Amino acid sequence: MIQARKISIAVGVLFIIGTVSGVFSAGVLVPVLDVQNDLSNVASAGNEVILGVFLLMVMSVALIAIAVVIFPILKKQSEAIAVGYVAARILEVTPFIIGIFVLLAFSKVSQDFVSAGAPAGSMFLGLAGSLNAIFNWTAVIGGQIIFSLTAVVLNYSFFKSRIVPRWISVWGLLGAPLMLASGVIDVAGFEASQVITIGFVVPLALNEMVLAIWLIVKGFNLPAESPAP
């Protein structure tokens, strides 16, 4: 039981680290990458790009660590689900890793664009625009589409095992389709109002933070183990 308590605290802290680093990376990178045919802003923001890359790496490590640390707890409920959750987290992190390399390439192209004094409409601008679009897609695919699927796996396990209150797992299972819909809308290129986007994303994001706090404060509701003879 002591080991399970340590695991619950570690998982809760990792959830918070992953979420906070992801939010801060967006806060750092969005103003830099919001370019309108002018790459000088990106070229001069090398420190911001490096900070954003670092935060994305922290987030990626935290997401993988969650699945590894919680594995013994989920395995007691279902080994297939435990393995599936690790696989889902690896799948979720993969677009972020790709996005990191794309982001670095985008920054380099922007610097070359400024150094060469290339005119607007040059191949530099077209290449940078493509890299920017790819980076945005990796963020949406990893942070919304695949993330919603990993949430389904985890909350389904919680729902069946009742190791956390069912209202938390039901909340997560209801929030996941909304997050998935938001990601699909973005990838498909449809423009949704900011209110709709927030309404689709916030429920699952808030659920994850409530889950993290619950695990830190209360822990898992595991059945008492019989003492060894």
PyMOL CGO cylinders between C-alpha atoms (Angstrom):
from pymol import cmd
from pymol.cgo import CYLINDER

trace = [
    CYLINDER, 0.00, 0.00, 0.00, 2.90, 2.34, 0.72, 0.3, 1, 1, 1, 1, 1, 1,
    CYLINDER, 2.90, 2.34, 0.72, 4.32, 1.64, -2.73, 0.3, 1, 1, 1, 1, 1, 1,
    CYLINDER, 4.32, 1.64, -2.73, 0.93, 2.35, -4.32, 0.3, 1, 1, 1, 1, 1, 1,
    CYLINDER, 0.93, 2.35, -4.32, 0.74, 5.65, -2.44, 0.3, 1, 1, 1, 1, 1, 1,
    CYLINDER, 0.74, 5.65, -2.44, 4.14, 6.67, -3.77, 0.3, 1, 1, 1, 1, 1, 1,
    CYLINDER, 4.14, 6.67, -3.77, 3.04, 5.76, -7.28, 0.3, 1, 1, 1, 1, 1, 1,
    CYLINDER, 3.04, 5.76, -7.28, -0.16, 7.80, -7.03, 0.3, 1, 1, 1, 1, 1, 1,
    CYLINDER, -0.16, 7.80, -7.03, 1.74, 10.89, -5.87, 0.3, 1, 1, 1, 1, 1, 1,
    CYLINDER, 1.74, 10.89, -5.87, 4.35, 10.47, -8.61, 0.3, 1, 1, 1, 1, 1, 1,
    CYLINDER, 4.35, 10.47, -8.61, 1.67, 10.06, -11.30, 0.3, 1, 1, 1, 1, 1, 1,
    CYLINDER, 1.67, 10.06, -11.30, -0.21, 13.11, -10.05, 0.3, 1, 1, 1, 1, 1, 1,
    CYLINDER, -0.21, 13.11, -10.05, 2.94, 15.24, -10.08, 0.3, 1, 1, 1, 1, 1, 1,
    CYLINDER, 2.94, 15.24, -10.08, 3.85, 14.00, -13.57, 0.3, 1, 1, 1, 1, 1, 1,
    CYLINDER, 3.85, 14.00, -13.57, 0.39, 14.92, -14.85, 0.3, 1, 1, 1, 1, 1, 1,
    CYLINDER, 0.39, 14.92, -14.85, 0.88, 18.45, -13.53, 0.3, 1, 1, 1, 1, 1, 1,
    CYLINDER, 0.88, 18.45, -13.53, 4.41, 18.71, -14.96, 0.3, 1, 1, 1, 1, 1, 1,
    CYLINDER, 4.41, 18.71, -14.96, 3.24, 17.52, -18.37, 0.3, 1, 1, 1, 1, 1, 1,
    CYLINDER, 3.24, 17.52, -18.37, 0.30, 19.91, -18.47, 0.3, 1, 1, 1, 1, 1, 1,
    CYLINDER, 0.30, 19.91, -18.47, 2.18, 22.95, -17.15, 0.3, 1, 1, 1, 1, 1, 1,
    CYLINDER, 2.18, 22.95, -17.15, 5.13, 22.47, -19.49, 0.3, 1, 1, 1, 1, 1, 1,
    CYLINDER, 5.13, 22.47, -19.49, 2.76, 22.00, -22.44, 0.3, 1, 1, 1, 1, 1, 1,
    CYLINDER, 2.76, 22.00, -22.44, 0.81, 25.16, -21.62, 0.3, 1, 1, 1, 1, 1, 1,
    CYLINDER, 0.81, 25.16, -21.62, 3.98, 27.20, -21.13, 0.3, 1, 1, 1, 1, 1, 1,
    CYLINDER, 3.98, 27.20, -21.13, 5.45, 25.90, -24.40, 0.3, 1, 1, 1, 1, 1, 1,
    CYLINDER, 5.45, 25.90, -24.40, 2.35, 27.13, -26.22, 0.3, 1, 1, 1, 1, 1, 1,
    CYLINDER, 2.35, 27.13, -26.22, 2.59, 30.47, -24.42, 0.3, 1, 1, 1, 1, 1, 1,
    CYLINDER, 2.59, 30.47, -24.42, 6.19, 30.86, -25.55, 0.3, 1, 1, 1, 1, 1, 1,
    CYLINDER, 6.19, 30.86, -25.55, 5.85, 29.59, -29.12, 0.3, 1, 1, 1, 1, 1, 1,
    CYLINDER, 5.85, 29.59, -29.12, 2.47, 30.86, -30.32, 0.3, 1, 1, 1, 1, 1, 1,
    CYLINDER, 2.47, 30.86, -30.32, 3.49, 34.56, -30.37, 0.3, 1, 1, 1, 1, 1, 1,
    CYLINDER, 3.49, 34.56, -30.37, 6.73, 33.65, -32.15, 0.3, 1, 1, 1, 1, 1, 1,
    CYLINDER, 6.73, 33.65, -32.15, 5.16, 31.41, -34.79, 0.3, 1, 1, 1, 1, 1, 1,
    CYLINDER, 5.16, 31.41, -34.79, 2.22, 33.69, -35.56, 0.3, 1, 1, 1, 1, 1, 1,
    CYLINDER, 2.22, 33.69, -35.56, 3.86, 35.16, -38.64, 0.3, 1, 1, 1, 1, 1, 1,
    CYLINDER, 3.86, 35.16, -38.64, 2.22, 36.88, -41.59, 0.3, 1, 1, 1, 1, 1, 1,
    CYLINDER, 2.22, 36.88, -41.59, 4.74, 36.74, -44.47, 0.3, 1, 1, 1, 1, 1, 1,
    CYLINDER, 4.74, 36.74, -44.47, 7.46, 38.05, -42.14, 0.3, 1, 1, 1, 1, 1, 1,
    CYLINDER, 7.46, 38.05, -42.14, 10.01, 35.61, -40.75, 0.3, 1, 1, 1, 1, 1, 1,
    CYLINDER, 10.01, 35.61, -40.75, 12.20, 38.19, -39.03, 0.3, 1, 1, 1, 1, 1, 1,
    CYLINDER, 12.20, 38.19, -39.03, 10.24, 37.67, -35.80, 0.3, 1, 1, 1, 1, 1, 1,
    CYLINDER, 10.24, 37.67, -35.80, 11.04, 33.94, -35.82, 0.3, 1, 1, 1, 1, 1, 1,
    CYLINDER, 11.04, 33.94, -35.82, 14.66, 34.52, -36.82, 0.3, 1, 1, 1, 1, 1, 1,
    CYLINDER, 14.66, 34.52, -36.82, 15.25, 36.89, -33.90, 0.3, 1, 1, 1, 1, 1, 1,
    CYLINDER, 15.25, 36.89, -33.90, 13.51, 34.65, -31.37, 0.3, 1, 1, 1, 1, 1, 1,
    CYLINDER, 13.51, 34.65, -31.37, 16.12, 31.93, -31.11, 0.3, 1, 1, 1, 1, 1, 1,
    CYLINDER, 16.12, 31.93, -31.11, 16.02, 31.87, -27.30, 0.3, 1, 1, 1, 1, 1, 1,
    CYLINDER, 16.02, 31.87, -27.30, 12.24, 31.54, -27.26, 0.3, 1, 1, 1, 1, 1, 1,
    CYLINDER, 12.24, 31.54, -27.26, 12.41, 28.66, -29.72, 0.3, 1, 1, 1, 1, 1, 1,
    CYLINDER, 12.41, 28.66, -29.72, 15.01, 26.85, -27.60, 0.3, 1, 1, 1, 1, 1, 1,
    CYLINDER, 15.01, 26.85, -27.60, 12.89, 27.39, -24.49, 0.3, 1, 1, 1, 1, 1, 1,
    CYLINDER, 12.89, 27.39, -24.49, 9.84, 26.07, -26.33, 0.3, 1, 1, 1, 1, 1, 1,
    CYLINDER, 9.84, 26.07, -26.33, 11.77, 23.00, -27.47, 0.3, 1, 1, 1, 1, 1, 1,
    CYLINDER, 11.77, 23.00, -27.47, 12.96, 22.36, -23.90, 0.3, 1, 1, 1, 1, 1, 1,
    CYLINDER, 12.96, 22.36, -23.90, 9.41, 22.61, -22.55, 0.3, 1, 1, 1, 1, 1, 1,
    CYLINDER, 9.41, 22.61, -22.55, 8.13, 20.24, -25.22, 0.3, 1, 1, 1, 1, 1, 1,
    CYLINDER, 8.13, 20.24, -25.22, 10.84, 17.75, -24.28, 0.3, 1, 1, 1, 1, 1, 1,
    CYLINDER, 10.84, 17.75, -24.28, 9.91, 18.01, -20.60, 0.3, 1, 1, 1, 1, 1, 1,
    CYLINDER, 9.91, 18.01, -20.60, 6.26, 17.45, -21.48, 0.3, 1, 1, 1, 1, 1, 1,
    CYLINDER, 6.26, 17.45, -21.48, 7.11, 14.42, -23.65, 0.3, 1, 1, 1, 1, 1, 1,
    CYLINDER, 7.11, 14.42, -23.65, 9.23, 12.81, -20.94, 0.3, 1, 1, 1, 1, 1, 1,
    CYLINDER, 9.23, 12.81, -20.94, 6.50, 13.42, -18.36, 0.3, 1, 1, 1, 1, 1, 1,
    CYLINDER, 6.50, 13.42, -18.36, 3.83, 11.82, -20.58, 0.3, 1, 1, 1, 1, 1, 1,
    CYLINDER, 3.83, 11.82, -20.58, 5.90, 8.67, -21.13, 0.3, 1, 1, 1, 1, 1, 1,
    CYLINDER, 5.90, 8.67, -21.13, 6.83, 8.55, -17.44, 0.3, 1, 1, 1, 1, 1, 1,
    CYLINDER, 6.83, 8.55, -17.44, 3.15, 8.59, -16.44, 0.3, 1, 1, 1, 1, 1, 1,
    CYLINDER, 3.15, 8.59, -16.44, 2.51, 5.38, -18.35, 0.3, 1, 1, 1, 1, 1, 1,
    CYLINDER, 2.51, 5.38, -18.35, 5.66, 3.71, -17.00, 0.3, 1, 1, 1, 1, 1, 1,
    CYLINDER, 5.66, 3.71, -17.00, 5.08, 4.68, -13.36, 0.3, 1, 1, 1, 1, 1, 1,
    CYLINDER, 5.08, 4.68, -13.36, 1.38, 3.74, -13.32, 0.3, 1, 1, 1, 1, 1, 1,
    CYLINDER, 1.38, 3.74, -13.32, 1.99, 0.46, -15.17, 0.3, 1, 1, 1, 1, 1, 1,
    CYLINDER, 1.99, 0.46, -15.17, 2.11, -1.75, -12.02, 0.3, 1, 1, 1, 1, 1, 1,
    CYLINDER, 2.11, -1.75, -12.02, -1.22, -0.34, -10.83, 0.3, 1, 1, 1, 1, 1, 1,
    CYLINDER, -1.22, -0.34, -10.83, -2.98, -0.80, -14.17, 0.3, 1, 1, 1, 1, 1, 1,
    CYLINDER, -2.98, -0.80, -14.17, -1.43, -4.24, -14.64, 0.3, 1, 1, 1, 1, 1, 1,
    CYLINDER, -1.43, -4.24, -14.64, -3.21, -5.47, -11.50, 0.3, 1, 1, 1, 1, 1, 1,
    CYLINDER, -3.21, -5.47, -11.50, -6.50, -4.55, -13.16, 0.3, 1, 1, 1, 1, 1, 1,
    CYLINDER, -6.50, -4.55, -13.16, -5.65, -5.65, -16.74, 0.3, 1, 1, 1, 1, 1, 1,
    CYLINDER, -5.65, -5.65, -16.74, -2.25, -6.34, -18.25, 0.3, 1, 1, 1, 1, 1, 1,
    CYLINDER, -2.25, -6.34, -18.25, -3.61, -5.68, -21.75, 0.3, 1, 1, 1, 1, 1, 1,
    CYLINDER, -3.61, -5.68, -21.75, -4.85, -2.23, -20.76, 0.3, 1, 1, 1, 1, 1, 1,
    CYLINDER, -4.85, -2.23, -20.76, -1.56, -1.46, -18.97, 0.3, 1, 1, 1, 1, 1, 1,
    CYLINDER, -1.56, -1.46, -18.97, 0.45, -2.35, -22.08, 0.3, 1, 1, 1, 1, 1, 1,
    CYLINDER, 0.45, -2.35, -22.08, -2.04, -0.52, -24.28, 0.3, 1, 1, 1, 1, 1, 1,
    CYLINDER, -2.04, -0.52, -24.28, -1.70, 2.62, -22.20, 0.3, 1, 1, 1, 1, 1, 1,
    CYLINDER, -1.70, 2.62, -22.20, 2.08, 2.61, -22.56, 0.3, 1, 1, 1, 1, 1, 1,
    CYLINDER, 2.08, 2.61, -22.56, 1.73, 2.11, -26.31, 0.3, 1, 1, 1, 1, 1, 1,
    CYLINDER, 1.73, 2.11, -26.31, -0.86, 4.91, -26.52, 0.3, 1, 1, 1, 1, 1, 1,
    CYLINDER, -0.86, 4.91, -26.52, 1.40, 7.32, -24.64, 0.3, 1, 1, 1, 1, 1, 1,
    CYLINDER, 1.40, 7.32, -24.64, 4.33, 6.51, -26.94, 0.3, 1, 1, 1, 1, 1, 1,
    CYLINDER, 4.33, 6.51, -26.94, 2.04, 7.13, -29.91, 0.3, 1, 1, 1, 1, 1, 1,
    CYLINDER, 2.04, 7.13, -29.91, 0.94, 10.43, -28.36, 0.3, 1, 1, 1, 1, 1, 1,
    CYLINDER, 0.94, 10.43, -28.36, 4.50, 11.66, -27.82, 0.3, 1, 1, 1, 1, 1, 1,
    CYLINDER, 4.50, 11.66, -27.82, 5.70, 10.74, -31.33, 0.3, 1, 1, 1, 1, 1, 1,
    CYLINDER, 5.70, 10.74, -31.33, 4.11, 13.78, -33.06, 0.3, 1, 1, 1, 1, 1, 1,
    CYLINDER, 4.11, 13.78, -33.06, 5.64, 16.06, -30.42, 0.3, 1, 1, 1, 1, 1, 1,
    CYLINDER, 5.64, 16.06, -30.42, 9.12, 14.66, -31.10, 0.3, 1, 1, 1, 1, 1, 1,
    CYLINDER, 9.12, 14.66, -31.10, 8.59, 15.16, -34.82, 0.3, 1, 1, 1, 1, 1, 1,
    CYLINDER, 8.59, 15.16, -34.82, 7.33, 18.67, -34.08, 0.3, 1, 1, 1, 1, 1, 1,
    CYLINDER, 7.33, 18.67, -34.08, 10.51, 19.53, -32.17, 0.3, 1, 1, 1, 1, 1, 1,
    CYLINDER, 10.51, 19.53, -32.17, 12.69, 18.78, -35.21, 0.3, 1, 1, 1, 1, 1, 1,
    CYLINDER, 12.69, 18.78, -35.21, 10.27, 20.62, -37.50, 0.3, 1, 1, 1, 1, 1, 1,
    CYLINDER, 10.27, 20.62, -37.50, 10.34, 23.61, -35.17, 0.3, 1, 1, 1, 1, 1, 1,
    CYLINDER, 10.34, 23.61, -35.17, 14.13, 23.71, -35.19, 0.3, 1, 1, 1, 1, 1, 1,
    CYLINDER, 14.13, 23.71, -35.19, 14.13, 23.48, -38.99, 0.3, 1, 1, 1, 1, 1, 1,
    CYLINDER, 14.13, 23.48, -38.99, 11.55, 26.29, -39.17, 0.3, 1, 1, 1, 1, 1, 1,
    CYLINDER, 11.55, 26.29, -39.17, 13.75, 28.48, -36.99, 0.3, 1, 1, 1, 1, 1, 1,
    CYLINDER, 13.75, 28.48, -36.99, 16.83, 27.75, -39.16, 0.3, 1, 1, 1, 1, 1, 1,
    CYLINDER, 16.83, 27.75, -39.16, 14.99, 28.50, -42.40, 0.3, 1, 1, 1, 1, 1, 1,
    CYLINDER, 14.99, 28.50, -42.40, 13.76, 31.78, -40.93, 0.3, 1, 1, 1, 1, 1, 1,
    CYLINDER, 13.76, 31.78, -40.93, 17.31, 32.77, -39.97, 0.3, 1, 1, 1, 1, 1, 1,
    CYLINDER, 17.31, 32.77, -39.97, 18.58, 31.88, -43.45, 0.3, 1, 1, 1, 1, 1, 1,
    CYLINDER, 18.58, 31.88, -43.45, 15.74, 33.93, -44.95, 0.3, 1, 1, 1, 1, 1, 1,
    CYLINDER, 15.74, 33.93, -44.95, 16.79, 37.02, -43.01, 0.3, 1, 1, 1, 1, 1, 1,
    CYLINDER, 16.79, 37.02, -43.01, 20.52, 36.48, -43.55, 0.3, 1, 1, 1, 1, 1, 1,
    CYLINDER, 20.52, 36.48, -43.55, 20.08, 36.13, -47.31, 0.3, 1, 1, 1, 1, 1, 1,
    CYLINDER, 20.08, 36.13, -47.31, 17.84, 39.18, -47.49, 0.3, 1, 1, 1, 1, 1, 1,
    CYLINDER, 17.84, 39.18, -47.49, 15.41, 37.09, -49.51, 0.3, 1, 1, 1, 1, 1, 1,
    CYLINDER, 15.41, 37.09, -49.51, 12.40, 38.90, -50.95, 0.3, 1, 1, 1, 1, 1, 1,
    CYLINDER, 12.40, 38.90, -50.95, 8.84, 38.15, -49.92, 0.3, 1, 1, 1, 1, 1, 1,
    CYLINDER, 8.84, 38.15, -49.92, 7.47, 35.29, -51.99, 0.3, 1, 1, 1, 1, 1, 1,
    CYLINDER, 7.47, 35.29, -51.99, 10.83, 33.52, -52.13, 0.3, 1, 1, 1, 1, 1, 1,
    CYLINDER, 10.83, 33.52, -52.13, 11.25, 29.77, -51.65, 0.3, 1, 1, 1, 1, 1, 1,
    CYLINDER, 11.25, 29.77, -51.65, 12.36, 30.44, -48.05, 0.3, 1, 1, 1, 1, 1, 1,
    CYLINDER, 12.36, 30.44, -48.05, 8.95, 31.85, -47.24, 0.3, 1, 1, 1, 1, 1, 1,
    CYLINDER, 8.95, 31.85, -47.24, 7.11, 28.96, -48.83, 0.3, 1, 1, 1, 1, 1, 1,
    CYLINDER, 7.11, 28.96, -48.83, 9.27, 26.37, -47.04, 0.3, 1, 1, 1, 1, 1, 1,
    CYLINDER, 9.27, 26.37, -47.04, 8.90, 28.14, -43.70, 0.3, 1, 1, 1, 1, 1, 1,
    CYLINDER, 8.90, 28.14, -43.70, 5.14, 28.27, -44.13, 0.3, 1, 1, 1, 1, 1, 1,
    CYLINDER, 5.14, 28.27, -44.13, 5.01, 24.53, -44.78, 0.3, 1, 1, 1, 1, 1, 1,
    CYLINDER, 5.01, 24.53, -44.78, 7.16, 23.78, -41.73, 0.3, 1, 1, 1, 1, 1, 1,
    CYLINDER, 7.16, 23.78, -41.73, 4.97, 26.01, -39.59, 0.3, 1, 1, 1, 1, 1, 1,
    CYLINDER, 4.97, 26.01, -39.59, 1.85, 24.18, -40.78, 0.3, 1, 1, 1, 1, 1, 1,
    CYLINDER, 1.85, 24.18, -40.78, 3.43, 20.77, -40.09, 0.3, 1, 1, 1, 1, 1, 1,
    CYLINDER, 3.43, 20.77, -40.09, 4.40, 21.85, -36.59, 0.3, 1, 1, 1, 1, 1, 1,
    CYLINDER, 4.40, 21.85, -36.59, 0.85, 22.98, -35.90, 0.3, 1, 1, 1, 1, 1, 1,
    CYLINDER, 0.85, 22.98, -35.90, -0.49, 19.64, -37.15, 0.3, 1, 1, 1, 1, 1, 1,
    CYLINDER, -0.49, 19.64, -37.15, 1.86, 17.68, -34.90, 0.3, 1, 1, 1, 1, 1, 1,
    CYLINDER, 1.86, 17.68, -34.90, 0.64, 19.71, -31.91, 0.3, 1, 1, 1, 1, 1, 1,
    CYLINDER, 0.64, 19.71, -31.91, -3.00, 19.05, -32.75, 0.3, 1, 1, 1, 1, 1, 1,
    CYLINDER, -3.00, 19.05, -32.75, -2.54, 15.37, -33.60, 0.3, 1, 1, 1, 1, 1, 1,
    CYLINDER, -2.54, 15.37, -33.60, -0.51, 14.64, -30.47, 0.3, 1, 1, 1, 1, 1, 1,
    CYLINDER, -0.51, 14.64, -30.47, -2.09, 17.11, -28.04, 0.3, 1, 1, 1, 1, 1, 1,
    CYLINDER, -2.09, 17.11, -28.04, -5.74, 16.62, -28.99, 0.3, 1, 1, 1, 1, 1, 1,
    CYLINDER, -5.74, 16.62, -28.99, -6.47, 13.62, -31.20, 0.3, 1, 1, 1, 1, 1, 1,
    CYLINDER, -6.47, 13.62, -31.20, -4.15, 10.97, -29.75, 0.3, 1, 1, 1, 1, 1, 1,
    CYLINDER, -4.15, 10.97, -29.75, -4.32, 12.51, -26.27, 0.3, 1, 1, 1, 1, 1, 1,
    CYLINDER, -4.32, 12.51, -26.27, -8.09, 11.98, -26.26, 0.3, 1, 1, 1, 1, 1, 1,
    CYLINDER, -8.09, 11.98, -26.26, -7.55, 8.30, -27.09, 0.3, 1, 1, 1, 1, 1, 1,
    CYLINDER, -7.55, 8.30, -27.09, -5.03, 7.80, -24.27, 0.3, 1, 1, 1, 1, 1, 1,
    CYLINDER, -5.03, 7.80, -24.27, -7.55, 9.43, -21.93, 0.3, 1, 1, 1, 1, 1, 1,
    CYLINDER, -7.55, 9.43, -21.93, -10.16, 6.88, -23.00, 0.3, 1, 1, 1, 1, 1, 1,
    CYLINDER, -10.16, 6.88, -23.00, -7.80, 3.98, -22.24, 0.3, 1, 1, 1, 1, 1, 1,
    CYLINDER, -7.80, 3.98, -22.24, -6.88, 5.32, -18.80, 0.3, 1, 1, 1, 1, 1, 1,
    CYLINDER, -6.88, 5.32, -18.80, -10.37, 6.33, -17.73, 0.3, 1, 1, 1, 1, 1, 1,
    CYLINDER, -10.37, 6.33, -17.73, -11.86, 3.08, -19.00, 0.3, 1, 1, 1, 1, 1, 1,
    CYLINDER, -11.86, 3.08, -19.00, -9.42, 1.22, -16.74, 0.3, 1, 1, 1, 1, 1, 1,
    CYLINDER, -9.42, 1.22, -16.74, -10.34, 3.50, -13.84, 0.3, 1, 1, 1, 1, 1, 1,
    CYLINDER, -10.34, 3.50, -13.84, -14.05, 3.04, -14.53, 0.3, 1, 1, 1, 1, 1, 1,
    CYLINDER, -14.05, 3.04, -14.53, -13.80, -0.76, -14.48, 0.3, 1, 1, 1, 1, 1, 1,
    CYLINDER, -13.80, -0.76, -14.48, -11.51, -1.00, -11.46, 0.3, 1, 1, 1, 1, 1, 1,
    CYLINDER, -11.51, -1.00, -11.46, -12.96, 1.89, -9.39, 0.3, 1, 1, 1, 1, 1, 1,
    CYLINDER, -12.96, 1.89, -9.39, -9.47, 2.72, -8.09, 0.3, 1, 1, 1, 1, 1, 1,
    CYLINDER, -9.47, 2.72, -8.09, -10.46, 6.36, -8.47, 0.3, 1, 1, 1, 1, 1, 1,
    CYLINDER, -10.46, 6.36, -8.47, -14.02, 7.68, -7.98, 0.3, 1, 1, 1, 1, 1, 1,
    CYLINDER, -14.02, 7.68, -7.98, -16.24, 6.87, -10.92, 0.3, 1, 1, 1, 1, 1, 1,
    CYLINDER, -16.24, 6.87, -10.92, -17.31, 10.48, -11.34, 0.3, 1, 1, 1, 1, 1, 1,
    CYLINDER, -17.31, 10.48, -11.34, -13.72, 11.28, -12.32, 0.3, 1, 1, 1, 1, 1, 1,
    CYLINDER, -13.72, 11.28, -12.32, -13.48, 8.46, -14.86, 0.3, 1, 1, 1, 1, 1, 1,
    CYLINDER, -13.48, 8.46, -14.86, -16.93, 9.20, -16.31, 0.3, 1, 1, 1, 1, 1, 1,
    CYLINDER, -16.93, 9.20, -16.31, -15.94, 12.86, -16.63, 0.3, 1, 1, 1, 1, 1, 1,
    CYLINDER, -15.94, 12.86, -16.63, -12.83, 11.82, -18.53, 0.3, 1, 1, 1, 1, 1, 1,
    CYLINDER, -12.83, 11.82, -18.53, -14.76, 9.46, -20.81, 0.3, 1, 1, 1, 1, 1, 1,
    CYLINDER, -14.76, 9.46, -20.81, -17.24, 12.21, -21.67, 0.3, 1, 1, 1, 1, 1, 1,
    CYLINDER, -17.24, 12.21, -21.67, -14.54, 14.84, -22.20, 0.3, 1, 1, 1, 1, 1, 1,
    CYLINDER, -14.54, 14.84, -22.20, -12.43, 12.68, -24.54, 0.3, 1, 1, 1, 1, 1, 1,
    CYLINDER, -12.43, 12.68, -24.54, -14.83, 12.75, -27.54, 0.3, 1, 1, 1, 1, 1, 1,
    CYLINDER, -14.83, 12.75, -27.54, -15.05, 16.55, -27.27, 0.3, 1, 1, 1, 1, 1, 1,
    CYLINDER, -15.05, 16.55, -27.27, -11.26, 16.85, -27.33, 0.3, 1, 1, 1, 1, 1, 1,
    CYLINDER, -11.26, 16.85, -27.33, -11.13, 14.44, -30.27, 0.3, 1, 1, 1, 1, 1, 1,
    CYLINDER, -11.13, 14.44, -30.27, -13.73, 16.47, -32.16, 0.3, 1, 1, 1, 1, 1, 1,
    CYLINDER, -13.73, 16.47, -32.16, -11.75, 19.66, -31.58, 0.3, 1, 1, 1, 1, 1, 1,
    CYLINDER, -11.75, 19.66, -31.58, -8.62, 18.07, -33.01, 0.3, 1, 1, 1, 1, 1, 1,
    CYLINDER, -8.62, 18.07, -33.01, -10.42, 16.66, -36.04, 0.3, 1, 1, 1, 1, 1, 1,
    CYLINDER, -10.42, 16.66, -36.04, -11.95, 20.07, -36.76, 0.3, 1, 1, 1, 1, 1, 1,
    CYLINDER, -11.95, 20.07, -36.76, -8.50, 21.68, -36.65, 0.3, 1, 1, 1, 1, 1, 1,
    CYLINDER, -8.50, 21.68, -36.65, -6.83, 19.08, -38.88, 0.3, 1, 1, 1, 1, 1, 1,
    CYLINDER, -6.83, 19.08, -38.88, -9.71, 19.22, -41.37, 0.3, 1, 1, 1, 1, 1, 1,
    CYLINDER, -9.71, 19.22, -41.37, -9.17, 22.94, -41.72, 0.3, 1, 1, 1, 1, 1, 1,
    CYLINDER, -9.17, 22.94, -41.72, -12.58, 24.04, -40.48, 0.3, 1, 1, 1, 1, 1, 1,
    CYLINDER, -12.58, 24.04, -40.48, -12.68, 27.28, -38.55, 0.3, 1, 1, 1, 1, 1, 1,
    CYLINDER, -12.68, 27.28, -38.55, -14.49, 27.03, -35.23, 0.3, 1, 1, 1, 1, 1, 1,
    CYLINDER, -14.49, 27.03, -35.23, -15.15, 29.93, -32.91, 0.3, 1, 1, 1, 1, 1, 1,
    CYLINDER, -15.15, 29.93, -32.91, -12.87, 30.34, -29.93, 0.3, 1, 1, 1, 1, 1, 1,
    CYLINDER, -12.87, 30.34, -29.93, -15.78, 29.68, -27.58, 0.3, 1, 1, 1, 1, 1, 1,
    CYLINDER, -15.78, 29.68, -27.58, -16.49, 26.32, -29.22, 0.3, 1, 1, 1, 1, 1, 1,
    CYLINDER, -16.49, 26.32, -29.22, -12.81, 25.35, -29.22, 0.3, 1, 1, 1, 1, 1, 1,
    CYLINDER, -12.81, 25.35, -29.22, -12.44, 26.16, -25.53, 0.3, 1, 1, 1, 1, 1, 1,
    CYLINDER, -12.44, 26.16, -25.53, -15.68, 24.37, -24.73, 0.3, 1, 1, 1, 1, 1, 1,
    CYLINDER, -15.68, 24.37, -24.73, -14.39, 21.21, -26.44, 0.3, 1, 1, 1, 1, 1, 1,
    CYLINDER, -14.39, 21.21, -26.44, -10.89, 21.27, -24.93, 0.3, 1, 1, 1, 1, 1, 1,
    CYLINDER, -10.89, 21.27, -24.93, -11.40, 22.48, -21.36, 0.3, 1, 1, 1, 1, 1, 1,
    CYLINDER, -11.40, 22.48, -21.36, -13.49, 19.56, -19.95, 0.3, 1, 1, 1, 1, 1, 1,
    CYLINDER, -13.49, 19.56, -19.95, -10.80, 16.91, -20.49, 0.3, 1, 1, 1, 1, 1, 1,
    CYLINDER, -10.80, 16.91, -20.49, -7.93, 19.25, -19.61, 0.3, 1, 1, 1, 1, 1, 1,
    CYLINDER, -7.93, 19.25, -19.61, -9.64, 20.18, -16.34, 0.3, 1, 1, 1, 1, 1, 1,
    CYLINDER, -9.64, 20.18, -16.34, -10.47, 16.54, -15.65, 0.3, 1, 1, 1, 1, 1, 1,
    CYLINDER, -10.47, 16.54, -15.65, -6.78, 15.66, -15.90, 0.3, 1, 1, 1, 1, 1, 1,
    CYLINDER, -6.78, 15.66, -15.90, -5.86, 18.29, -13.32, 0.3, 1, 1, 1, 1, 1, 1,
    CYLINDER, -5.86, 18.29, -13.32, -8.61, 17.14, -10.95, 0.3, 1, 1, 1, 1, 1, 1,
    CYLINDER, -8.61, 17.14, -10.95, -7.35, 13.57, -11.37, 0.3, 1, 1, 1, 1, 1, 1,
    CYLINDER, -7.35, 13.57, -11.37, -3.78, 14.71, -10.64, 0.3, 1, 1, 1, 1, 1, 1,
    CYLINDER, -3.78, 14.71, -10.64, -4.82, 16.49, -7.44, 0.3, 1, 1, 1, 1, 1, 1,
    CYLINDER, -4.82, 16.49, -7.44, -6.92, 13.51, -6.35, 0.3, 1, 1, 1, 1, 1, 1,
    CYLINDER, -6.92, 13.51, -6.35, -4.00, 11.12, -6.83, 0.3, 1, 1, 1, 1, 1, 1,
    CYLINDER, -4.00, 11.12, -6.83, -1.67, 13.39, -4.85, 0.3, 1, 1, 1, 1, 1, 1,
    CYLINDER, -1.67, 13.39, -4.85, -4.11, 13.98, -2.00, 0.3, 1, 1, 1, 1, 1, 1,
    CYLINDER, -4.11, 13.98, -2.00, -6.11, 10.74, -1.83, 0.3, 1, 1, 1, 1, 1, 1,
    CYLINDER, -6.11, 10.74, -1.83, -4.28, 8.15, -3.90, 0.3, 1, 1, 1, 1, 1, 1,
    CYLINDER, -4.28, 8.15, -3.90, -5.66, 4.97, -5.44, 0.3, 1, 1, 1, 1, 1, 1,
    CYLINDER, -5.66, 4.97, -5.44, -8.56, 3.12, -3.84, 0.3, 1, 1, 1, 1, 1, 1,
    CYLINDER, -8.56, 3.12, -3.84, -6.94, -0.28, -3.89, 0.3, 1, 1, 1, 1, 1, 1,
    CYLINDER, -6.94, -0.28, -3.89, -8.29, -3.32, -2.01, 0.3, 1, 1, 1, 1, 1, 1,
    CYLINDER, -8.29, -3.32, -2.01, -6.38, -4.23, 1.10, 0.3, 1, 1, 1, 1, 1, 1,
    CYLINDER, -6.38, -4.23, 1.10, -3.90, -7.00, 0.49, 0.3, 1, 1, 1, 1, 1, 1,
    CYLINDER, -3.90, -7.00, 0.49, -3.87, -10.05, 2.74, 0.3, 1, 1, 1, 1, 1, 1,
    CYLINDER, -3.87, -10.05, 2.74, -0.79, -10.26, 4.95, 0.3, 1, 1, 1, 1, 1, 1,
    CYLINDER, -0.79, -10.26, 4.95, 1.80, -12.78, 3.93, 0.3, 1, 1, 1, 1, 1, 1,
    CYLINDER, 1.80, -12.78, 3.93, 1.67, -16.01, 5.99, 0.3, 1, 1, 1, 1, 1, 1,
]
cmd.load_cgo(trace, "trace")
